[in-house]
């Protein structure tokens, strides 16, 4: 349970901090990252080759920042719940002598 609690809490905290920073600075989280993307090429010129999945996800992103955050949260939650389900089934199988 603490894994799920911390995932939800961490996600909520990230969104809250992003909103607070935007309110304080007047720069949205999306604009901040867009402004930094040019610097990424300077510090990691081979980023796209080293991390093609990340680059592809960024290029394929559609919708508003809030929609993408929501989609990312649900995708991560699904992965966690699948892992919890598999771990629980494995534990049950060991307990019942089926492993």
Contact map, one row per residue, 1 for C-alpha under 8 A:
111110000000000000000000000000000000000000000000000000000000000000000000000000000000000000000000000
111111000000000000000000000000000000000000000000000000000000000000000000000000000000000000000000000
111111100000000000000000000000000000000000000000000000000000000000000000000000000000000000000000000
111111110000000000000000000000000000000000000000000000000000000000000000000010010000000000000000000
111111111000000000000000000000000000000000000000000000000000000000000000000000000000000000000000000
011111111100000000000000000000000000000000000000000000000000000000000000000000000000000000000000000
001111111110000000000000000000000000000000000000000000000000000000000000000010000000000000000000000
000111111111000000000000000000000000000000000000000000000000000000000000000000000000000000000000000
000011111111100000000000000000000000000000000000000000000000000000000000000000000000000000000000000
000001111111110000000000000000000000000000000000000000000000000000000000000000000000000000000000000
000000111111111000000000000000000000000000000000000000000000000000000000100000000000000000000000000
000000011111111100000000000000000000000000000000000000000000000000000000000000000000000000000000000
000000001111111110000000000000000000000000000000000000000000000000000000000000000000000000000000000
000000000111111111000000000000000000000000000000000000000000000000000000000000000000000000000000000
000000000011111111100000000000000000000000000000000000000000000000000000000000000000000000000000000
000000000001111111110000000000000000000000000000000000000000000000000000000000000000000000000000000
000000000000111111111000000000000000000000000000000000000000000000000000000000000000000000000000000
000000000000011111111100000110000000000000000000000000000000000000000000000000000000000000000000000
000000000000001111111110000110000000000000000000000000000000000000000000000000000000000000000000000
000000000000000111111111000000000000000000000000000000000000000000000000000000000000000000000000000
000000000000000011111111111110000000000000000000000000000000000000000000000000000000000000000000000
000000000000000001111111111110000000000000000000000000000000000000000000000000000000000000000000000
000000000000000000111111111000000000000000000000000000000000000000000000000000000000000000000000000
000000000000000000011111110000000000000000000000000000000000000000000000000000000000000000000000000
000000000000000000001111111000000000000000000000000000000000000000000000000000000000000000000000000
000000000000000000001111111100000000000000000000000000000000000000000000000000000000000000000000000
000000000000000000001110111110110000000000000000000000000000000000000000000000000000000000000000000
000000000000000001101100011111110000000000000000000000000000000000000000000000000000000000000000000
000000000000000001101100001111111000000000000000000000000000000000000000000000000000000000000000000
000000000000000000000000000111111100000000000000000000000000000010000000000000000000000000000000000
000000000000000000000000001111111110000000000000000000000000000000000000000000000000000000000000000
000000000000000000000000001111111111000000000000000000000000000000000000000000000000000000000000000
000000000000000000000000000011111111100000000000000000000000000000000000000000000000000000000000000
000000000000000000000000000001111111110000000000000000000000000000000000000000000000000000000000000
000000000000000000000000000000111111111000000000000000000000000000000000000000000000000000000000000
000000000000000000000000000000011111111100000000000000000000000000000000000000000000000000000000000
000000000000000000000000000000001111111110000000000000000000000000000000000000000000000000000000000
000000000000000000000000000000000111111111000000000000000000000000000000000000000000000000000000000
000000000000000000000000000000000011111111100000000000000000000000000000000000000000000000000000000
000000000000000000000000000000000001111111111010000000000000000000000000000000000000000000000000000
000000000000000000000000000000000000111111111110000000000000000000000000000000000000000000000000000
000000000000000000000000000000000000011111111000000000000000000000000000000000000000000000000000000
000000000000000000000000000000000000001111111000000000000000000000000000000000000000000000000000000
000000000000000000000000000000000000000111111110000000000000000000000000000000000000000000000000000
000000000000000000000000000000000000000111111111000000000000000000000000000000000000000000000000000
000000000000000000000000000000000000000010011111110000000000000000000000000000000000000000000000000
000000000000000000000000000000000000000110011111111100000000000000000000000000000000000000000000000
000000000000000000000000000000000000000000001111111101100000000000000000000000000000000000000000000
000000000000000000000000000000000000000000000111111100000000000000000000000000000000000000000000000
000000000000000000000000000000000000000000000111111100000000000000000000000000000000000000000000000
000000000000000000000000000000000000000000000011111111100000000000000000000000000000000000000000000
000000000000000000000000000000000000000000000011111111110000000000000000000000000000000000000000000
000000000000000000000000000000000000000000000000001111111000000000000000000000000000000000000000000
000000000000000000000000000000000000000000000001001111111100000000000000000000000000000000000000000
000000000000000000000000000000000000000000000001001111111110000000000000000000000000000000000000000
000000000000000000000000000000000000000000000000000111111111000000000000000000000000000000000000000
000000000000000000000000000000000000000000000000000011111111100000000000000000000000000000000000000
000000000000000000000000000000000000000000000000000001111111100000000000000000000000000000000000000
000000000000000000000000000000000000000000000000000000111111100000000000000000000000000000000000000
000000000000000000000000000000000000000000000000000000011111110000000000000000000000000000000000000
000000000000000000000000000000000000000000000000000000001111111000010000000000000000000000000000000
000000000000000000000000000000000000000000000000000000000001111100010000000000000000000000000000000
000000000000000000000000000000000000000000000000000000000000111110110000000000000000000000000000000
000000000000000000000000000000000000000000000000000000000000011111110000000000000000000000000000000
000000000000000000000000000001000000000000000000000000000000001111111000000000000000000000000000000
000000000000000000000000000000000000000000000000000000000000000111111100000000000000000000000000000
000000000000000000000000000000000000000000000000000000000000001111111110000000000000000000000000000
000000000000000000000000000000000000000000000000000000000000111111111111000000000000000000000000000
000000000000000000000000000000000000000000000000000000000000000011111111100000000000000000000000000
000000000000000000000000000000000000000000000000000000000000000001111111110000000000000000000000000
000000000000000000000000000000000000000000000000000000000000000000111111111000000000000000000000000
000000000000000000000000000000000000000000000000000000000000000000011111111100000000000000000000000
000000000010000000000000000000000000000000000000000000000000000000001111111110000000000000000000000
000000000000000000000000000000000000000000000000000000000000000000000111111111000000000000000000000
000000000000000000000000000000000000000000000000000000000000000000000011111111100000000000000000000
000000000000000000000000000000000000000000000000000000000000000000000001111111110000000000000000000
000100100000000000000000000000000000000000000000000000000000000000000000111111111000000000000000000
000000000000000000000000000000000000000000000000000000000000000000000000011111111100000000000000000
000000000000000000000000000000000000000000000000000000000000000000000000001111111110000000000000000
000100000000000000000000000000000000000000000000000000000000000000000000000111111111000000000000000
000000000000000000000000000000000000000000000000000000000000000000000000000011111111100000000000000
000000000000000000000000000000000000000000000000000000000000000000000000000001111111110000000000000
000000000000000000000000000000000000000000000000000000000000000000000000000000111111111000000000000
000000000000000000000000000000000000000000000000000000000000000000000000000000011111111100000000000
000000000000000000000000000000000000000000000000000000000000000000000000000000001111111110000000000
000000000000000000000000000000000000000000000000000000000000000000000000000000000111111111000000000
000000000000000000000000000000000000000000000000000000000000000000000000000000000011111111100000000
000000000000000000000000000000000000000000000000000000000000000000000000000000000001111111110000000
000000000000000000000000000000000000000000000000000000000000000000000000000000000000111111111000000
000000000000000000000000000000000000000000000000000000000000000000000000000000000000011111111100001
000000000000000000000000000000000000000000000000000000000000000000000000000000000000001111111110000
000000000000000000000000000000000000000000000000000000000000000000000000000000000000000111111111000
000000000000000000000000000000000000000000000000000000000000000000000000000000000000000011111111111
000000000000000000000000000000000000000000000000000000000000000000000000000000000000000001111111111
000000000000000000000000000000000000000000000000000000000000000000000000000000000000000000111111110
000000000000000000000000000000000000000000000000000000000000000000000000000000000000000000011111110
000000000000000000000000000000000000000000000000000000000000000000000000000000000000000000001111111
000000000000000000000000000000000000000000000000000000000000000000000000000000000000000000001111111
000000000000000000000000000000000000000000000000000000000000000000000000000000000000000001001100111
